[in-house]
Amino acid sequence: MIPMQTTSCYHVDANDAGVRLDIFLAGENRDLSRSHIQKLLEDNFVTVNGAVVRPSYRLKPGDAVVMTVPPPLEMKLDPEHIPLDIYYEDGDVLVVNKPKGMVVHPAEGNYSGTLVNAVLYHCRDLSGINGVLRPGIVHRLDKDTSGLLMVAKNDAAHTELARQLKDRQVVRRYLALVHGKVKAERGVVDAPIGRDPRDRQKMAVVYRNGKNAVTHYGVIKRYQNYTYAGLRLETGRTHQIRVHMKYIGHPVVGDPRYGPPRPHFGLEGQFLHAAVLGFNHPRNGGFLQFEAPLPEVLSDVLEQLDNSAGE
């Protein structure tokens, strides 16, 4: 596909009043680097109320921000021979178990070593609905979240799988180790998520202009200072589990953004694994469900906790 110019429009509300324009745009566009956004501002690709302003402009309620991103020059994604842990594949869909530490799709300054690079080598052809940088990607996992992802091989499959996600028909269950002892055996966090008004690089529970978000959780095992839990997503907001668990006072262990700032068990990134993925096949409608075990780096943490509990 030929890269297309994109234009995004934002209407500023009271939550964003006083935020610098460049910081606001960085928070709204996680796939663009700060330097890329600064370049767009310098080249007059951003306007506020129809006028070009400085990057340091402080937003006011009611401001209309328009940002145009021109197509990259000679954009090309190279297929890379990176091993894939494939759980299912046919002519329409691919299910892979993404390792912890792998980025799902290329972004500014990070165009290689991603899941998309690996899948392009394996398939050579993917749906183009999400554009040149995210071919076939129906949903994604954070870099340090491991587990199951579905990838669409054609536009018809992509459209149908995206519809199932929107209609909450996709089964997504996760495993997480969280701080503290969760008291209830099971529960539901029903709290809207949006940009954190105090830090645009983060998400937070935001009741004004937040998007509906629902997470179900259940205790698998309690340790002295931790709880091993299973979680099920109804919705799929950015960082949903990480934000919701922090919100109820039990942030995910190892989470560098929403948890305690110190390292835990030598982990790089959060203890979060997408263990179960189920959906209706986009062509024949048959239900498919897959389950991936914890990666060794996470199962080793549980083994440490089990050994400590037995001492």
FENWO-V76883 format. One record per residue. N is the residue number from 1. RES is the residue in three letters. PHI is phi in radians with two decimals (999 if undefined). OMEGA is omega in whole degrees, 0 to 359 (none if undefined). BURIAL is + if it has 24 or more other ideal C-beta (glycine too) atoms within 12 Angstrom, else -. Layout:
BEGIN
n = (N	N)
res = (RES	RES)
phi = (PHI	PHI)
omega = (OMEGA	OMEGA)
burial = (BURIAL	BURIAL)
END
This chain:
BEGIN
n = (1	2	3	4	5	6	7	8	9	10	11	12	13	14	15	16	17	18	19	20	21	22	23	24	25	26	27	28	29	30	31	32	33	34	35	36	37	38	39	40	41	42	43	44	45	46	47	48	49	50	51	52	53	54	55	56	57	58	59	60	61	62	63	64	65	66	67	68	69	70	71	72	73	74	75	76	77	78	79	80	81	82	83	84	85	86	87	88	89	90	91	92	93	94	95	96	97	98	99	100	101	102	103	104	105	106	107	108	109	110	111	112	113	114	115	116	117	118	119	120	121	122	123	124	125	126	127	128	129	130	131	132	133	134	135	136	137	138	139	140	141	142	143	144	145	146	147	148	149	150	151	152	153	154	155	156	157	158	159	160	161	162	163	164	165	166	167	168	169	170	171	172	173	174	175	176	177	178	179	180	181	182	183	184	185	186	187	188	189	190	191	192	193	194	195	196	197	198	199	200	201	202	203	204	205	206	207	208	209	210	211	212	213	214	215	216	217	218	219	220	221	222	223	224	225	226	227	228	229	230	231	232	233	234	235	236	237	238	239	240	241	242	243	244	245	246	247	248	249	250	251	252	253	254	255	256	257	258	259	260	261	262	263	264	265	266	267	268	269	270	271	272	273	274	275	276	277	278	279	280	281	282	283	284	285	286	287	288	289	290	291	292	293	294	295	296	297	298	299	300	301	302	303	304	305	306	307	308	309	310	311)
res = (MET	ILE	PRO	MET	GLN	THR	THR	SER	CYS	TYR	HIS	VAL	ASP	ALA	ASN	ASP	ALA	GLY	VAL	ARG	LEU	ASP	ILE	PHE	LEU	ALA	GLY	GLU	ASN	ARG	ASP	LEU	SER	ARG	SER	HIS	ILE	GLN	LYS	LEU	LEU	GLU	ASP	ASN	PHE	VAL	THR	VAL	ASN	GLY	ALA	VAL	VAL	ARG	PRO	SER	TYR	ARG	LEU	LYS	PRO	GLY	ASP	ALA	VAL	VAL	MET	THR	VAL	PRO	PRO	PRO	LEU	GLU	MET	LYS	LEU	ASP	PRO	GLU	HIS	ILE	PRO	LEU	ASP	ILE	TYR	TYR	GLU	ASP	GLY	ASP	VAL	LEU	VAL	VAL	ASN	LYS	PRO	LYS	GLY	MET	VAL	VAL	HIS	PRO	ALA	GLU	GLY	ASN	TYR	SER	GLY	THR	LEU	VAL	ASN	ALA	VAL	LEU	TYR	HIS	CYS	ARG	ASP	LEU	SER	GLY	ILE	ASN	GLY	VAL	LEU	ARG	PRO	GLY	ILE	VAL	HIS	ARG	LEU	ASP	LYS	ASP	THR	SER	GLY	LEU	LEU	MET	VAL	ALA	LYS	ASN	ASP	ALA	ALA	HIS	THR	GLU	LEU	ALA	ARG	GLN	LEU	LYS	ASP	ARG	GLN	VAL	VAL	ARG	ARG	TYR	LEU	ALA	LEU	VAL	HIS	GLY	LYS	VAL	LYS	ALA	GLU	ARG	GLY	VAL	VAL	ASP	ALA	PRO	ILE	GLY	ARG	ASP	PRO	ARG	ASP	ARG	GLN	LYS	MET	ALA	VAL	VAL	TYR	ARG	ASN	GLY	LYS	ASN	ALA	VAL	THR	HIS	TYR	GLY	VAL	ILE	LYS	ARG	TYR	GLN	ASN	TYR	THR	TYR	ALA	GLY	LEU	ARG	LEU	GLU	THR	GLY	ARG	THR	HIS	GLN	ILE	ARG	VAL	HIS	MET	LYS	TYR	ILE	GLY	HIS	PRO	VAL	VAL	GLY	ASP	PRO	ARG	TYR	GLY	PRO	PRO	ARG	PRO	HIS	PHE	GLY	LEU	GLU	GLY	GLN	PHE	LEU	HIS	ALA	ALA	VAL	LEU	GLY	PHE	ASN	HIS	PRO	ARG	ASN	GLY	GLY	PHE	LEU	GLN	PHE	GLU	ALA	PRO	LEU	PRO	GLU	VAL	LEU	SER	ASP	VAL	LEU	GLU	GLN	LEU	ASP	ASN	SER	ALA	GLY	GLU)
phi = (999	-1.40	-1.00	-1.91	-1.23	-2.14	-2.23	-2.06	-2.07	-2.27	-1.92	-1.37	-1.96	-1.10	-1.10	-1.80	-1.06	1.56	-1.35	-1.08	-1.02	-1.16	-1.21	-1.04	-1.16	-1.11	-1.21	-1.50	-2.32	-1.18	-1.50	-1.92	-1.32	-1.04	-1.16	-1.14	-1.13	-1.04	-1.16	-1.09	-1.14	-1.10	-1.59	1.13	-1.58	-2.20	-2.25	-2.14	0.96	1.48	-2.09	-1.37	-2.24	-1.33	-1.01	-1.47	-0.95	-1.60	-1.18	-2.15	-0.98	1.64	-1.05	-1.91	-1.82	-2.15	-2.16	-1.89	-1.93	-1.20	-1.11	-1.09	-1.36	0.91	-1.16	-2.60	-1.82	-1.62	-1.06	-2.24	-1.38	-1.96	-1.00	-2.06	-1.64	-1.59	-1.74	-2.83	-2.75	-2.56	-1.27	-1.98	-2.52	-2.27	-2.01	-2.19	-1.73	-1.32	-1.29	-1.07	1.70	-1.69	-1.32	-1.26	-2.38	-1.09	-2.49	-0.88	1.39	-2.56	-1.83	-2.43	1.32	-1.65	-1.07	-1.08	-1.01	-1.18	-1.20	-1.06	-1.17	-1.28	-1.79	1.23	-2.59	-2.41	-1.11	-1.91	-1.06	-1.58	1.57	-1.20	-1.54	-2.30	-1.09	1.40	-1.43	-1.55	-2.53	-2.43	-2.11	-1.09	-0.87	-1.69	-1.76	-1.59	2.21	-1.49	-2.35	-1.80	-2.20	-1.56	-1.62	-2.60	-1.15	-1.11	-1.13	-1.08	-1.06	-1.23	-1.16	-1.14	-1.10	-1.07	-1.08	-1.09	-1.53	1.06	-1.73	-1.57	-1.50	-2.36	-2.09	-2.14	-2.11	-2.55	-1.84	-2.12	-1.30	1.42	-1.68	-1.26	-1.27	-1.30	-1.14	-2.68	-2.95	-2.29	-1.81	-2.06	-2.59	-1.19	-2.11	-2.68	-1.11	-1.19	-1.11	-1.61	-2.67	-1.19	-1.45	-2.04	-1.80	-2.77	-1.25	-2.30	-1.43	-1.75	1.24	-1.34	-1.67	-0.91	-2.56	-2.32	-2.23	-1.74	-2.40	-2.59	-1.37	-1.69	-2.75	-1.85	-2.05	-1.04	-2.16	-2.47	-2.35	-1.62	-2.30	-1.82	-2.35	-2.24	-1.60	-1.60	-1.99	-2.33	-1.36	-1.02	1.05	-0.99	-1.10	-1.10	-1.23	-1.16	-1.22	-1.11	-1.05	-1.61	1.52	-2.35	-1.09	-1.19	-1.06	1.46	-1.25	-1.29	-1.78	-2.05	-1.91	-0.99	-1.28	-1.53	-1.25	-2.35	1.01	1.27	-1.27	-1.83	1.64	-1.25	-1.49	-2.58	-2.37	-1.42	-1.49	-2.26	-2.37	-2.37	-2.81	-1.49	-0.99	-1.15	-1.79	-1.78	1.42	-1.15	-1.40	-2.13	-2.46	-2.33	-2.38	-2.06	-1.24	-0.99	-1.15	-1.02	-1.09	-1.55	-1.13	-1.12	-1.12	-1.11	-1.12	-1.06	-1.17	-1.12	-1.16	-1.19	-1.19	-1.50	-1.35)
omega = (176	180	183	172	178	178	179	180	181	175	188	175	185	181	183	180	178	179	176	182	183	179	178	181	177	179	182	185	185	181	178	179	177	181	178	179	177	179	177	178	180	183	175	175	180	175	173	183	176	182	175	180	180	177	182	180	179	185	177	177	181	177	175	182	178	179	177	178	180	180	178	176	177	179	180	174	182	171	180	182	178	182	178	175	188	178	180	176	167	184	184	189	177	176	182	175	184	178	174	178	179	175	183	184	180	175	182	178	182	187	181	177	183	177	179	177	180	182	178	177	183	188	183	181	181	177	182	186	182	174	189	184	184	181	176	186	180	175	184	174	176	182	185	170	180	171	194	178	172	181	181	181	179	185	180	178	181	181	182	179	177	177	179	177	181	182	176	180	181	177	179	179	184	172	182	169	183	180	175	177	177	187	183	177	177	180	180	172	179	185	184	183	176	177	177	183	180	181	186	177	182	169	181	170	184	184	176	179	173	179	180	180	183	178	175	178	176	182	173	180	177	174	184	183	185	174	174	190	170	183	178	180	167	179	183	179	179	178	190	182	183	179	183	180	173	183	180	175	181	181	181	180	177	183	184	185	186	181	176	187	183	179	179	177	180	182	169	182	190	173	182	186	177	192	185	176	179	181	175	181	187	181	186	176	179	182	178	176	184	180	180	180	175	172	186	182	179	178	176	178	178	179	177	180	179	179	179	180	182	182	none)
burial = (-	-	-	-	-	-	-	-	-	+	-	+	+	-	+	+	-	-	+	+	+	+	+	+	+	+	+	+	+	+	+	+	-	-	-	+	+	-	-	+	+	-	-	-	+	+	+	+	-	-	-	-	+	-	+	-	+	-	+	-	-	-	+	-	+	+	+	-	+	-	-	-	-	-	-	-	+	-	-	-	-	-	-	+	+	+	+	+	-	-	-	+	+	+	+	+	+	+	+	+	-	+	+	+	+	+	+	+	-	-	+	-	-	+	+	+	+	+	+	+	-	+	+	-	-	+	+	+	+	+	+	+	+	+	+	+	+	+	+	+	+	+	+	+	+	+	+	+	+	+	+	+	+	+	-	-	+	+	-	+	+	+	-	+	+	-	-	-	-	+	+	+	+	+	+	+	+	+	+	+	-	+	-	-	-	-	+	-	+	-	+	+	+	+	+	+	+	-	-	+	+	+	+	+	+	+	-	-	-	+	-	-	+	+	+	+	+	-	+	+	-	+	+	-	-	+	+	+	+	+	+	+	+	+	+	+	+	+	+	+	+	+	+	+	+	+	+	+	-	+	+	+	+	+	+	+	+	+	+	-	-	-	-	+	+	-	+	-	+	+	+	+	+	+	+	+	+	+	+	+	+	+	-	-	-	-	-	+	-	+	+	+	-	+	+	-	+	+	-	-	+	+	-	-	+	-	-	-	-	-	-)
END
